[in-house]
């Protein structure tokens, strides 16, 4: 074994050791704290998973996106995924997803402008809820009246377009 091979071996072992330590920290004290210690989402992924966000979702058992069913169906995206997608900021707590279409089965003739709204939980975790408007109808915003909420079928059309546009299934 020459000097270069020895140096590579030592560096690989150190990187593996750091990765394992951050993964253990995440399991012991929680993901939110481990991310804070690492200096943010991107640093945590780089240190703990060598920059592989798909490995993060697999190892941590975190879903890149999820649906919550209550009075209506809402779609949520994981904070690390949102940061990875590098979406344009609408303001501090909102990011732009883009424009999508919805409508009857054979004609999707209505335009829908979708954004992500930051949701902070008491345990420190952050998710992003899909929100948006189309004329006087909308979804996800607290100011939208129940009668003006988009029906479930239209929501599903919009959610599927978001999944396809950003290839969200590839992160599972």
C-alpha positions in Angstrom: 0.0 0.0 0.0 1.5 3.3 -1.1 1.1 6.7 0.7 -1.8 7.9 -1.5 -3.8 4.7 -0.8 -3.1 5.0 2.9 -4.3 8.7 3.0 -7.5 7.7 1.1 -8.2 4.9 3.5 -7.8 7.2 6.6 -10.0 9.9 5.0 -12.7 7.4 4.2 -12.7 6.1 7.7 -12.9 9.6 9.2 -15.8 10.5 6.9 -17.6 7.3 7.8 -17.0 8.1 11.5 -18.5 11.6 11.2 -21.5 10.3 9.3 -22.2 7.7 11.9 -21.9 10.3 14.7 -24.4 12.6 13.1 -26.8 9.7 12.5 -26.5 8.6 16.1 -27.1 12.2 17.3 -30.2 12.3 15.2 -31.6 9.1 16.7 -30.6 10.1 20.3 -31.8 13.7 20.6 -34.0 14.1 17.5 -33.6 15.2 13.9 -34.4 18.9 14.5 -31.5 19.2 17.1 -29.1 17.3 14.9 -29.8 19.6 12.0 -29.3 22.6 14.2 -25.9 21.2 15.4 -24.8 20.6 11.8 -25.6 24.1 10.9 -28.7 23.5 8.8 -30.4 21.0 6.5 -27.9 21.0 3.7 -24.9 20.6 6.1 -26.7 17.7 7.9 -27.3 15.9 4.6 -23.7 16.4 3.5 -22.2 15.3 6.9 -24.5 12.4 7.7 -25.4 11.1 4.3 -22.5 12.3 2.0 -25.0 14.6 0.3 -27.4 11.8 -0.7 -30.9 13.1 0.2 -32.5 9.9 -1.0 -30.4 8.0 1.6 -31.5 10.4 4.2 -35.2 9.6 3.6 -34.5 5.9 3.5 -32.3 5.8 6.7 -34.3 8.3 8.8 -37.7 6.8 7.8 -39.0 10.2 6.8 -41.5 10.6 4.0 -40.6 13.2 1.4 -44.2 14.2 1.2 -47.4 13.1 2.9 -51.2 13.6 2.9 -53.2 14.6 5.9 -56.9 13.8 5.9 -59.3 15.9 8.0 -62.2 17.9 6.6 -60.2 18.1 3.4 -57.0 16.4 2.1 -53.9 18.5 2.5 -50.4 17.7 1.1 -47.2 18.4 3.1 -43.6 18.3 2.0 -40.6 17.7 4.2 -38.5 20.7 5.0 -35.2 19.1 3.8 -36.8 18.2 0.5 -38.1 21.8 0.1 -34.7 23.2 0.8 -33.2 20.7 -1.7 -35.6 21.7 -4.4 -34.4 25.3 -4.0 -37.8 26.9 -4.7 -38.2 30.7 -5.1 -39.2 32.5 -1.9 -42.6 34.2 -2.0 -41.9 35.6 1.5 -40.2 34.2 4.7 -42.8 31.6 5.3 -44.0 30.9 1.8 -42.3 29.5 -1.4 -43.6 29.3 -5.0 -44.5 26.0 -6.5 -45.8 27.2 -9.8 -49.0 27.1 -11.9 -51.1 24.0 -12.4 -54.4 23.1 -14.1 -57.5 21.4 -12.8 -61.0 20.8 -14.1 -63.4 18.1 -15.3 -62.0 14.7 -16.4 -61.4 15.5 -20.1 -60.7 19.3 -19.8 -58.4 20.8 -17.2 -59.3 24.4 -18.0 -58.7 26.2 -14.7 -55.4 27.6 -13.7 -54.2 27.2 -10.1 -51.3 29.0 -8.5 -49.6 26.8 -5.8 -47.3 27.8 -3.0 -45.9 26.1 0.0 -46.7 27.5 3.5 -44.3 26.8 6.4 -45.7 24.9 9.3 -43.7 24.8 12.5 -44.5 22.1 15.1 -43.9 22.3 18.8 -41.1 19.6 18.6 -39.1 21.9 16.3 -39.9 20.0 13.1 -40.9 22.0 10.0 -43.1 20.9 7.1 -44.5 22.8 4.2 -48.3 22.7 3.3 -49.4 23.1 -0.3 -51.7 26.1 -0.5 -53.0 28.2 -3.4 -55.7 30.1 -5.2 -57.7 30.0 -8.4 -59.9 33.0 -8.6 -62.1 32.9 -5.5 -61.5 29.2 -4.8 -58.5 27.9 -3.0 -56.9 25.3 -0.7 -54.8 25.3 2.4 -55.1 28.9 3.4 -56.9 29.7 6.7 -58.8 32.6 5.1 -60.5 30.4 2.4 -64.1 29.8 3.4 -65.2 26.1 3.5 -67.6 26.7 0.6 -64.7 28.1 -1.5 -62.4 25.2 -0.9 -61.4 23.1 -3.9 -63.2 19.7 -4.1 -61.1 16.6 -3.4 -61.0 15.5 -7.1 -59.4 18.8 -8.1 -57.0 18.7 -5.2 -55.9 15.3 -6.3 -55.3 16.5 -9.8 -53.1 19.4 -8.5 -51.2 17.2 -6.0 -50.4 14.7 -8.8 -49.1 17.4 -11.0 -46.8 18.7 -8.2 -45.5 15.1 -7.6 -44.8 14.7 -11.3 -43.3 18.2 -11.9 -40.8 17.8 -9.1 -40.4 14.0 -9.4 -41.2 13.6 -5.7 -41.7 9.8 -6.0 -38.0 9.5 -6.8 -37.1 10.5 -3.3 -39.1 7.6 -1.7 
